[in-house]
Amino acid sequence: MGDPGSEIIECVPPAGPEASASTPEETEDDIQFVSEGPSRPVLEYIDLVCGDDKEPSTYHSDILFPKMPKRQGDFVHFLNAKKVKTDTENNNRNKNHCGLSKSKESNFRYVKQPVIEEKPSCLSKEEMDNLVLPDCWNEKQAFMFTEQYKWLEIKEGKLGCKDCSAVRHLGSKAEKHVHVSKEWIAYLVTPNGSNKTTRQASLRKKIREHDVSKAHGKIQDLLKESINDSVSNLVHKQSNKNIDAAVKVFNTVYSLVKHNRPLSDIEGAIELQEKNGEVSCLNTRYSATRIAEHIAKEMKVMIFKNIIEENAKICIIIDEASTVSKNRTLVIYLQCTVQSASAPVMLFVALKELVSTTAECIFNTLLSTLNDCGFTNEYLKANLIAFCSDGANTMLGRKSGVATKLLENFPEIIIWNCLNHRLHLSLDDSISEIKQVNHFKVFLNKIYSNYHQSNKNQNRLLENVAKDLEIEIVKIGRVMGPRWAACSLQAATAVWYAYPVLYMHFSHSHSGLAKRLANINFLQDLALMIDILEEFSLLSSALQSSSTNIQKAQKFIKRTIKALENLKIGTGKHESQIEGLIKSDKFKDIPFNKNNKFNALPRNMLLENIIQHMNLRLLSDRNHDESVFNYFDLLEPSTWPYEEITSPWITGEKKLLHLCEILKFEIDLNDFREFVSNNMKSNKVSIPATIQKAKKIVSTIAINSAEAERGFNLMNIICTRVRNSLTIDHISDLMTINLLGKELADWDATPFVKSWSNCNHRLATDTRVRQRSTKAYENQLAIWNLQ
């Protein structure tokens, strides 16, 4: 018998004497479909009557597929009816499977009962015309199956379940060994077989099995329960106990990553929590790794989505280096302007492994990483304004460097060579032109090699010196080497404070080094280098400040050049202390003399070379002439030639057009005129909105790659010799949490736990896990069992 609310189809014999001789009765031969879906013969009959070579008759179509307003989940609700047969039909039952006489047609009438209105068919005629079907189906077959199975959808010739795709996860209804099919969720179901008949049968079987599957049934239950609540809320509706348990595990993993601890430590942390009454199945380093990956991914999605929606201007900073495992890596940062922050924000993007260190490989890796984060080529063309890296040929080469390839794809971007690298290279260039500096360099490098590469020598030295000088000796490192190590103020200062102790030690072990220390020219050279390095250190720190933009950097550089010019004329701070030190008690045991074998540095020549190279490397750029700075000066009233300005300022307005092209931002002309007029009258004026935003965009241009160097420093802390088995992707995830994540006290793990559950991962209270093996402590326990 049919369910209440279903349509009842009564078979009534045709009018006539034969019909009046019998009365329809319900017998045991009545056919009732009570299964969850249509039977195989009926499904095969659909393929038969709707095949490519046969046109389905109106008669059969009306019988099998009456148009009904009720949504049908399967064939039983479609054909579940009380079927009344005549005596003639009973006699001819063996001739026709459905009880239909071959010679006569039965008349059907429909007895309607109240039904619940549901959604119409999932495929309209217009949609069917534009649909790509499986190769073994025609339009009629597709229409019939989608009409019958309301959850069935076809995309690009493959089948999928729109209900499972919408819900995706069973949530609180999850059971052991019950999973939602990924193929039905992703619309990946295709037929199998070598011929059309086999492929049709394959699809019928897959549809049938999915329709009666336990997971699909639970999805249907969730959809029924979602009448008063959204599906996503229903799926995520876990008990407070489940959520709280998973949150504690996530907090544990987050804390380990923030403190750069190995994820294997989670086993001990969870064991402690279990001892305190908490139960968790996510208690292995494998689970911790998956959780860290998930947290990093969700963080990037949330942050980069906001940047893209805000249409923020960005600057890319990259650098390449090797891990402790000798893998070549590329670190990628971006600096952007957002409305919620007054200053530009520096964000870590990713750490990527390089197959090779060619410009082509680096460019492709950079572009694919940005695209994966949501920054499409169209977005980059509209919002990428600058690129910053060190001066290596691979990065900034004119013919085939990464910067050149970026300019080919994204014209009008500013290519910037890191100012800190250029600062140190200017000193290296100056030193390389003066041979006398080599004596000073060789001496310090010998100290470094003796007391950093030999523990025996270092221990021997520390036995003979005061404890308060221990730290200074260890600080002595290489100076005037390439790039970042070129200006080692720390190493030179360590020698300055440990000078008497070094002489006493070398007088017993290295007489040549002791003679060099006893030369007054060497002490004067050391004082001069410290005075120069202090100026460079001040400038380097100022350039690395997050508040320093291009215009401020130019001011700092000019100020340092002026200080070096004053040093050339006068005497430095440490140089003026030499006479007093020689007469002091600390230096009384050193027999100072002037040995002509070790000539003093040509002081004026060295300072002149440094000033000249600073002007060449820092105040001009081979990728951009000084006109770029002139355009930026339009936003800085302190640089305006007020004696030439008229109202309106025609020359400035002409430059303003090109400035808008550089910044990829339209500055309102009326705002600019108001800005100029107000500054001509007073120094303290309000800045119009478009001028303020343009100034923020200028600040977005990174002037150094110091942040990338800090990223490599963090990489080396994470990937130590003990943890060198970490993959580059895992290191990148740990760096993402460390650099982009909030402090543990401010971080809320609940949204990440819910998204974790939505991704079909297990929660902490899930029992569908293998029990953790316990270590055997028989010997230790035996001790405690002693009476």
C-alpha positions in Angstrom: 0.0 0.0 0.0 1.2 3.5 -0.7 2.2 5.9 2.0 -0.3 8.6 3.1 -0.1 11.6 1.0 1.0 9.7 -2.1 -0.8 9.4 -5.4 -2.8 6.2 -5.9 -2.9 4.8 -9.4 -5.9 2.6 -10.0 -6.0 0.3 -13.0 -9.6 0.3 -14.3 -10.5 -2.1 -17.1 -12.1 -0.7 -20.2 -15.9 -0.5 -20.4 -17.6 -3.5 -21.8 -19.2 -6.8 -21.0 -15.9 -8.4 -20.1 -15.2 -5.6 -17.7 -18.6 -5.8 -16.0 -18.1 -9.4 -15.3 -15.4 -8.9 -12.8 -14.7 -6.6 -10.0 -11.2 -5.3 -9.2 -9.8 -6.9 -6.1 -6.6 -6.6 -4.3 -4.8 -9.9 -4.4 -1.5 -11.3 -3.2 -0.2 -10.9 -6.7 -0.5 -7.1 -6.4 2.9 -5.5 -7.2 4.1 -3.2 -4.5 7.5 -1.5 -4.7 8.7 -1.0 -1.1 12.4 -0.6 -1.7 14.3 2.7 -1.2 14.6 3.3 -5.0 13.5 1.9 -8.3 14.2 -1.7 -9.2 16.8 -2.7 -11.8 14.1 -3.8 -14.4 12.5 -0.4 -14.2 15.8 1.4 -14.6 16.7 -0.8 -17.5 13.3 -0.1 -19.0 14.1 3.7 -18.9 17.2 3.0 -20.9 15.1 0.8 -23.3 12.3 3.2 -24.0 14.5 6.3 -24.0 17.4 4.8 -26.1 18.8 6.5 -29.1 17.1 4.1 -31.5 13.6 4.1 -30.0 11.2 7.0 -29.4 9.3 6.4 -26.1 5.6 6.2 -26.7 3.2 8.6 -25.0 1.4 5.6 -23.5 4.4 4.2 -21.7 5.6 7.7 -20.7 2.2 8.4 -19.1 2.2 5.2 -17.2 5.8 5.2 -15.9 6.3 8.9 -15.4 3.1 10.8 -14.5 3.8 14.5 -13.8 3.4 14.9 -10.1 4.1 18.0 -8.0 5.7 16.1 -5.1 9.4 15.8 -4.9 10.4 12.2 -5.3 13.6 11.0 -3.5 13.5 7.6 -5.3 11.4 5.5 -7.5 9.3 3.9 -4.7 7.6 7.2 -4.1 7.1 7.5 -7.8 5.4 4.2 -8.4 4.3 3.3 -4.9 0.6 2.8 -5.6 -2.3 0.5 -4.9 -2.6 -1.4 -8.2 -6.0 -3.1 -8.8 -6.1 -5.7 -11.5 -9.0 -7.2 -13.3 -9.5 -10.9 -13.8 -8.4 -10.5 -17.4 -5.2 -8.8 -16.2 -4.7 -11.6 -13.7 -5.1 -14.2 -16.5 -2.7 -12.3 -18.8 -0.2 -11.6 -16.0 2.4 -13.9 -17.4 2.2 -12.3 -20.8 2.9 -8.9 -19.6 5.2 -8.0 -16.6 3.0 -5.1 -15.6 -0.3 -6.9 -16.0 -1.1 -5.1 -19.3 -2.7 -7.0 -22.1 -0.9 -6.9 -25.4 -4.2 -6.6 -27.3 -6.0 -4.2 -25.1 -4.9 -1.1 -23.2 -6.1 -0.4 -19.7 -7.5 3.0 -18.8 -5.8 4.6 -15.8 -7.3 7.3 -13.6 -5.4 9.1 -10.9 -6.9 9.5 -7.4 -5.1 12.5 -5.9 -4.3 12.7 -2.3 -2.9 15.7 -0.4 0.9 16.1 -1.1 3.6 18.3 0.1 4.9 20.8 -2.5 8.6 20.3 -3.2 11.2 21.8 -5.6 10.5 21.3 -9.3 12.8 19.2 -11.4 16.4 20.1 -11.1 16.9 20.3 -14.9 14.8 22.6 -17.2 14.6 22.2 -20.9 16.9 25.2 -21.4 19.5 23.8 -19.1 19.2 20.4 -20.8 20.0 22.0 -24.2 23.3 23.4 -22.9 24.3 20.4 -20.7 27.3 18.1 -21.5 25.9 14.6 -20.9 27.7 11.3 -20.2 28.5 9.6 -23.6 26.1 6.7 -22.9 23.0 9.0 -22.2 20.8 11.1 -24.4 18.8 14.1 -23.3 15.7 12.1 -22.5 17.5 9.7 -20.3 19.2 12.5 -18.4 15.9 14.2 -18.0 14.2 11.1 -16.7 17.0 10.3 -14.1 17.3 13.8 -12.9 13.5 14.1 -12.6 13.4 10.9 -10.6 16.5 11.5 -8.4 16.2 15.1 -7.3 19.7 15.0 -5.8 21.3 14.0 -9.1 23.2 16.7 -11.1 25.3 16.5 -14.3 28.4 18.7 -14.8 30.7 18.4 -17.8 29.6 14.9 -18.5 30.0 13.6 -15.0 27.5 12.9 -12.2 27.4 14.3 -8.8 25.1 14.7 -5.8 24.0 18.3 -5.1 22.8 17.4 -1.6 26.1 15.8 -0.6 28.0 18.6 -2.2 26.1 21.2 -0.2 26.5 19.5 3.1 29.9 17.7 2.5 30.2 16.4 6.1 28.0 14.4 8.4 28.9 16.5 11.4 27.2 15.3 14.6 25.7 12.3 12.7 29.1 10.9 11.8 29.6 7.2 12.5 32.4 4.7 12.2 33.0 3.5 8.6 30.4 6.0 7.3 31.8 8.6 5.0 30.4 10.9 2.3 31.6 9.9 -1.1 34.2 12.4 -2.4 33.4 11.5 -6.0 29.7 12.4 -5.6 30.7 15.6 -3.8 33.1 16.7 -6.5 31.0 15.6 -9.5 33.5 13.0 -10.6 31.3 9.9 -11.1 31.7 8.5 -14.6 30.5 5.2 -16.3 32.7 2.1 -16.7 32.7 -0.4 -19.4 33.7 -0.8 -23.1 30.2 -0.6 -24.7 27.2 1.5 -24.3 25.0 -1.1 -22.6 27.7 -1.8 -20.0 28.3 1.9 -19.3 24.6 2.5 -18.9 24.4 -0.4 -16.4 27.4 1.0 -14.6 25.7 4.4 -14.1 22.5 2.8 -13.0 24.3 0.7 -10.4 26.3 3.7 -9.1 23.1 5.9 -8.8 21.3 3.1 -7.1 24.1 2.4 -4.6 24.5 6.0 -3.7 20.8 6.5 -3.3 20.5 3.7 -0.7 23.8 4.4 1.0 23.8 5.1 4.7 25.9 8.3 4.3 23.4 9.7 1.7 20.5 8.9 3.9 22.1 10.8 6.8 22.6 13.8 4.4 18.9 13.6 3.6 18.1 13.6 7.3 20.3 16.7 7.8 18.5 18.5 5.0 15.2 17.7 6.6 16.4 19.0 9.9 17.7 22.2 8.3 14.3 23.6 7.6 14.6 25.9 10.7 18.4 26.3 10.5 21.1 26.5 7.8 22.9 23.4 6.7 26.3 24.8 7.6 25.2 25.6 11.1 23.6 22.2 11.4 26.7 20.4 10.3 28.9 22.4 12.7 26.5 22.0 15.6 28.7 19.8 17.7 28.3 19.4 21.4 30.3 21.8 23.6 32.3 18.9 24.8 33.5 18.0 21.3 34.4 21.6 20.5 36.2 22.3 23.7 38.3 19.1 23.5 39.4 20.0 19.9 40.1 23.6 20.9 42.5 22.4 23.6 44.4 20.3 21.1 44.6 23.2 18.6 45.8 25.6 21.4 48.5 23.0 22.2 49.7 22.8 18.6 49.6 26.6 18.2 51.7 27.1 21.3 54.3 24.6 20.1 54.6 26.3 16.8 54.8 29.8 18.3 57.6 28.6 20.6 59.4 26.8 17.7 59.1 23.5 19.5 59.0 20.2 17.6 55.5 18.9 16.9 56.4 15.6 18.3 56.2 17.3 21.8 52.4 17.1 21.4 52.5 13.5 22.5 53.8 14.5 25.9 51.5 17.5 26.2 48.4 15.4 25.4 49.5 12.7 27.8 49.6 15.3 30.5 46.1 16.5 29.5 44.8 13.0 29.6 46.4 12.6 33.1 44.4 15.6 34.1 41.1 14.1 32.8 41.0 15.3 29.2 40.6 12.7 26.4 41.8 13.3 22.9 42.4 11.2 19.8 44.5 13.9 18.1 47.6 12.9 20.1 50.3 12.2 17.5 52.8 14.3 15.6 51.0 13.4 12.4 47.8 14.9 13.7 49.7 18.0 14.9 51.3 18.4 11.5 47.8 18.2 9.8 46.5 20.7 12.3 49.4 23.1 11.7 48.8 22.9 8.0 45.1 23.6 8.4 45.7 26.6 10.7 48.3 28.1 8.3 46.0 27.6 5.3 43.0 29.2 7.0 45.1 32.1 8.2 46.3 32.9 4.6 42.8 32.6 3.2 41.3 35.0 5.7 44.2 37.6 5.5 44.7 37.6 1.7 40.9 37.6 1.0 40.6 40.8 3.0 43.5 42.4 1.1 42.1 41.4 -2.3 38.6 42.6 -1.4 40.1 46.0 -0.3 41.9 46.2 -3.6 45.1 47.2 -1.8 48.3 48.2 -3.5 51.2 45.8 -2.9 54.9 45.6 -3.1 56.7 42.2 -3.5 59.9 41.4 -1.6 61.8 38.2 -2.3 65.2 36.6 -1.5 66.7 33.2 -1.9 68.9 31.1 0.4 69.7 27.5 1.4 68.3 25.5 4.3 70.5 23.4 6.6 69.7 20.5 4.3 71.2 22.4 1.3 67.8 22.9 -0.3 67.5 26.2 -2.3 64.5 28.2 -1.2 62.7 31.4 -2.1 61.1 33.5 0.6 58.3 35.7 -0.5 56.9 38.7 1.4 54.5 41.5 0.4 54.0 44.9 1.8 50.5 46.5 1.4 48.4 49.4 2.5 45.1 48.7 4.3 42.6 51.1 5.7 42.7 49.7 9.2 46.4 50.4 9.6 48.1 53.8 9.5 51.4 52.3 8.3 52.1 49.7 5.6 51.8 46.1 6.7 54.5 43.5 5.9 53.1 40.0 5.4 54.8 36.6 5.0 53.5 34.8 1.9 55.4 31.6 1.6 58.6 29.7 1.6 59.1 27.7 -1.7 61.6 25.2 -2.8 63.5 26.1 -6.0 64.2 23.4 -8.6 66.9 25.7 -9.9 68.2 29.2 -9.2 67.7 30.6 -12.7 65.6 33.7 -13.1 63.0 31.8 -15.1 62.5 29.3 -12.3 62.3 32.0 -9.6 59.8 34.0 -11.7 57.5 31.1 -12.3 57.7 30.0 -8.6 56.8 33.6 -7.5 53.9 34.0 -9.9 52.4 30.6 -9.2 52.6 31.2 -5.4 50.9 34.6 -5.7 48.2 33.0 -7.9 47.6 30.2 -5.4 47.1 32.9 -2.7 44.4 34.6 -4.8 46.4 37.3 -6.4 45.5 36.8 -10.1 47.4 38.4 -13.0 44.6 40.9 -13.5 44.9 41.9 -9.8 48.7 42.3 -10.0 48.4 44.4 -13.2 46.1 46.8 -11.4 47.8 46.8 -7.9 51.4 45.7 -8.0 53.4 48.9 -7.8 57.0 47.8 -6.8 59.4 44.9 -6.5 62.4 44.8 -4.1 65.3 42.4 -3.8 69.0 42.3 -3.3 71.3 43.3 -6.2 72.1 39.7 -7.4 72.1 39.4 -11.2 69.5 36.6 -11.0 67.1 39.1 -9.3 67.9 42.4 -10.9 69.8 41.5 -14.0 68.9 43.9 -16.9 68.7 41.3 -19.6 67.0 38.2 -18.0 66.6 38.9 -14.3 63.4 38.3 -12.3 62.8 42.1 -12.3 63.0 42.2 -16.1 60.5 39.4 -16.4 58.2 41.2 -14.0 58.4 44.3 -16.1 57.5 42.4 -19.2 54.3 41.1 -17.6 53.5 44.1 -15.3 54.8 47.3 -16.8 55.2 50.5 -14.8 56.3 48.9 -11.6 59.2 50.3 -9.6 62.2 48.0 -9.3 64.1 48.7 -6.1 67.5 47.4 -5.0 67.7 46.8 -1.2 69.3 49.9 0.3 70.9 48.0 3.1 72.7 45.8 0.6 73.8 48.8 -1.3 75.0 50.5 1.8 77.3 47.6 2.7 78.5 47.2 -0.9 79.5 50.9 -0.9 81.8 50.3 2.0 83.2 47.1 0.4 83.9 48.9 -2.8 85.8 51.6 -0.9 87.8 49.1 1.0 88.7 47.0 -2.0 90.4 50.1 -3.6 92.8 50.6 -0.7 95.4 47.9 -0.1 96.4 48.9 3.4 93.0 47.8 4.7 93.9 44.2 4.0 96.3 44.2 7.1 93.4 45.1 9.4 91.1 42.6 7.7 93.6 39.7 7.9 94.2 40.3 11.5 90.6 40.2 12.6 89.9 37.2 10.3 92.7 35.3 12.0 91.2 36.0 15.4 87.9 34.7 14.1 89.3 31.6 12.6 91.3 30.8 15.7 88.6 31.2 18.3 85.5 30.2 16.4 86.7 27.1 14.6 88.8 25.7 17.4 87.2 25.0 20.7 90.6 24.1 22.2 92.1 27.5 21.4 89.0 29.3 22.6 89.1 27.5 25.9 92.8 28.2 26.3 92.1 31.9 25.7 89.2 32.1 28.1 91.3 30.5 30.9 93.7 33.4 30.7 91.3 36.3 30.6 88.9 37.8 33.0 85.3 36.6 33.1 83.9 39.9 32.2 85.8 39.8 28.9 84.5 36.4 27.9 81.5 37.7 26.0 83.6 40.2 24.1 86.0 37.6 22.8 83.2 35.4 21.6 81.7 38.3 19.7 84.7 38.8 17.5 83.7 37.7 14.0 84.5 38.4 10.4 84.5 42.0 9.3 84.6 43.6 5.9 83.4 40.4 4.2 80.7 40.4 1.6 77.3 42.0 2.0 75.8 41.8 5.4 79.0 40.9 7.2 80.9 43.8 5.7 80.1 46.2 8.5 80.6 44.2 11.6 80.7 47.0 14.2 80.2 44.4 16.9 83.4 42.5 16.0 85.5 45.7 15.8 84.1 47.0 19.1 84.9 43.6 20.8 88.5 43.9 19.7 88.6 47.5 21.0 87.4 46.5 24.5 89.5 43.3 24.7 92.7 44.9 23.3 95.0 44.6 26.4 93.8 41.0 27.0 94.4 40.0 23.4 97.9 41.4 23.5 98.8 39.5 26.7 97.4 36.3 25.2 99.1 36.6 21.8 102.4 37.6 23.4 102.7 34.0 24.6 101.2 32.1 21.6 101.2 34.3 18.4 104.1 36.8 18.5 103.2 38.1 15.0 99.7 39.1 16.1 101.1 40.6 19.3 103.5 42.8 17.4 100.6 44.1 15.3 98.7 45.0 18.4 101.7 46.8 19.7 101.8 49.0 16.6 100.2 52.4 17.3 99.1 52.6 13.7 96.9 49.6 14.1 95.2 51.1 17.2 94.5 54.3 15.2 93.1 52.3 12.3 90.9 50.4 14.6 89.5 53.6 16.1 88.9 55.1 12.7 87.0 52.0 11.5 84.8 52.0 14.6 83.9 55.6 14.0 83.0 54.9 10.4 81.1 51.7 11.2 79.1 53.5 13.9 77.8 55.9 11.2 76.9 53.0 9.0 75.2 51.2 11.8 73.0 54.2 12.6 72.0 54.5 8.9 71.4 50.7 8.6 69.1 50.7 11.6 67.2 53.8 10.3 66.7 52.2 6.9 65.3 49.0 8.4 62.6 50.8 10.4 59.1 50.1 9.2 58.3 53.8 9.2 61.0 54.7 6.8 59.9 55.4 3.2 61.9 56.4 0.1 61.8 60.1 0.9 62.9 59.6 4.6 65.7 57.2 3.4 67.1 59.8 1.1 67.3 62.3 4.0 69.0 59.7 6.3 71.6 58.9 3.6 72.4 62.6 3.0 72.7 63.1 6.8 75.2 60.2 7.0 77.2 61.5 4.1 77.4 64.9 5.9 78.6 63.2 9.1 81.4 61.4 7.1 82.4 64.7 5.6 82.7 66.2 9.1 84.7 63.2 10.2 87.1 63.8 7.3 87.7 67.3 8.5 87.8 66.6 12.2 88.5 63.7 14.6 86.2 60.9 15.5 85.0 59.9 19.0 87.3 56.8 19.3 90.2 58.5 17.6 90.2 61.2 20.3 90.5 58.5 23.0 93.8 57.0 21.7 96.2 59.2 23.6 94.3 58.7 26.9 94.1 55.0 26.5 97.9 54.6 25.8 98.6 56.4 29.1 96.0 54.4 31.1 96.8 51.5 33.4 95.0 49.0 31.1 97.4 49.7 28.3 100.6 50.3 30.3 101.9 46.7 29.6 101.7 47.2 25.8 105.0 48.6 24.4 103.4 50.8 21.6 105.7 51.7 18.7 105.4 52.8 15.0 106.4 49.9 12.8 106.8 51.1 9.2 106.1 47.5 8.0 102.4 48.0 8.9 101.5 51.4 7.4 98.5 53.3 8.7 95.3 53.6 6.6 95.2 56.6 4.2 92.5 58.3 6.3 91.3 61.0 3.9 91.4 58.7 0.9 89.3 56.1 2.6 86.7 58.6 3.7 86.6 60.2 0.3 86.0 56.8 -1.4 83.3 55.9 1.0 81.4 59.2 0.4 81.8 58.9 -3.4 80.5 55.3 -3.5 77.6 56.2 -1.2 76.5 58.9 -3.6 76.8 56.5 -6.5 75.0 53.5 -4.9 72.5 55.1 -2.6 71.4 58.5 -4.1 70.9 57.2 -7.6 69.5 54.0 -9.0 70.3 52.4 -12.3 66.7 51.2 -12.8 65.2 54.7 -12.1 66.6 58.2 -12.6 66.2 60.9 -10.0 62.9 62.0 -11.7 61.1 59.3 -9.7 62.1 61.0 -6.5 61.0 64.3 -8.0 57.5 62.9 -8.6 57.3 61.6 -5.0 58.4 65.1 -3.8 55.0 66.4 -5.0 53.6 64.9 -1.8 56.2 66.4 0.5 55.8 70.2 0.8 59.2 70.6 2.5 60.8 69.9 -0.9 58.8 72.3 -3.0 60.4 75.3 -4.7 58.0 77.9 -3.2 59.6 80.8 -5.1 58.5 79.1 -8.4 55.0 78.0 -7.3 52.0 79.9 -8.6 48.3 79.1 -8.1 47.5 76.8 -9.8 50.9 75.1 -9.9 51.0 74.1 -13.6 54.4 72.3 -13.5 53.3 70.3 -10.5 50.0 69.3 -12.1 51.9 68.0 -15.1 54.0 65.8 -12.9 50.9 64.7 -11.0 49.6 62.8 -14.0 52.7 60.7 -14.2 52.7 60.2 -10.4 49.2 58.7 -10.7 50.5 56.2 -13.3 53.4 55.2 -11.1 51.1 54.7 -8.0 48.2 53.2 -10.1 45.9 55.5 -8.1 44.0 58.6 -9.3 44.7 61.7 -7.2 41.9 64.2 -7.4 43.2 67.4 -9.0 41.0 69.6 -6.8 42.5 67.9 -3.7 46.0 68.6 -5.1 45.3 72.3 -5.7 43.8 72.6 -2.2 46.9 70.8 -0.8 49.2 73.3 -2.5 47.2 76.4 -1.7 46.9 75.5 2.0 50.7 74.8 2.3 51.6 78.1 0.7 49.6 79.8 3.4 50.5 77.7 6.5 52.6 74.7 7.4 50.0 73.0 9.6 47.1 72.2 7.3 44.7 69.2 6.9 45.6 66.8 4.1 42.9 65.9 1.6 41.8 62.2 1.4 43.3 61.3 -2.0 46.6 62.9 -1.0 46.7 60.9 2.2 46.1 57.7 0.4 48.8 58.5 -2.2 51.3 59.1 0.6 50.4 55.7 2.1 50.9 54.0 -1.3 54.4 55.6 -1.5 55.1 54.2 1.9 54.2 50.7 0.5 57.3 50.7 -1.6 59.8 48.6 0.4 63.3 50.1 0.5 65.1 47.0 1.8 64.8 43.2 2.0 65.6 43.1 5.7 62.3 41.3 6.4 63.3 38.5 4.1 66.5 38.1 6.0 64.6 37.9 9.2 62.4 35.2 7.5 65.5 33.2 6.7 66.7 33.6 10.3 63.4 32.1 11.5 63.7 29.3 9.0 67.1 28.4 10.4 65.6 28.4 13.9 62.8 26.0 12.8 64.9 23.8 10.5 67.8 22.9 12.7 70.2 19.9 12.2 68.0 17.9 14.5 64.8 18.8 12.5 66.3 18.8 9.1 63.8 16.2 7.9 61.1 18.9 7.7 59.9 19.5 4.2 59.9 23.1 2.8 56.1 23.2 2.8 55.9 22.2 6.5 58.5 24.9 7.3 56.5 27.4 5.4 53.3 26.5 7.4 55.2 26.9 10.7 56.6 30.2 9.6 53.1 31.4 8.6 51.7 30.7 12.1 54.8 32.2 13.7 54.8 35.4 11.6 51.1 36.0 10.9 49.4 34.5 13.9 48.3 36.4 17.0 49.7 35.8 20.4 48.3 32.7 22.1 46.3 34.7 24.6 44.5 36.6 21.8 44.0 33.7 19.4 40.6 32.0 19.2 40.9 28.4 17.9 37.1 27.9 17.6 36.7 29.1 14.0 39.7 26.9 13.0 38.2 23.9 14.8 34.9 24.3 12.9 36.6 24.6 9.5 38.6 21.6 10.4 35.4 19.7 11.0 34.0 21.0 7.8 37.0 19.5 5.9 35.9 16.0 7.0 38.7 15.8 9.7 38.1 14.0 13.0 37.6 15.9 16.2 39.4 15.2 19.4 36.6 13.1 20.8 36.2 10.9 17.8 36.5 7.2 18.7 37.3 6.0 15.1 41.1 6.0 15.7 43.7 3.4 16.4 44.7 3.1 20.0 48.1 4.6 20.8 50.7 2.1 21.7 52.0 2.3 25.2 55.6 1.9 26.2 56.5 -1.0 28.5 58.1 0.0 31.7 58.4 -3.5 33.3 61.7 -2.9 35.0 60.7 0.4 36.5 57.3 -1.0 37.6 59.0 -4.0 39.2 60.9 -1.6 41.5 57.7 -0.1 42.8 56.2 -3.5 43.3 58.9 -4.4 45.9 57.5 -5.0 49.4 
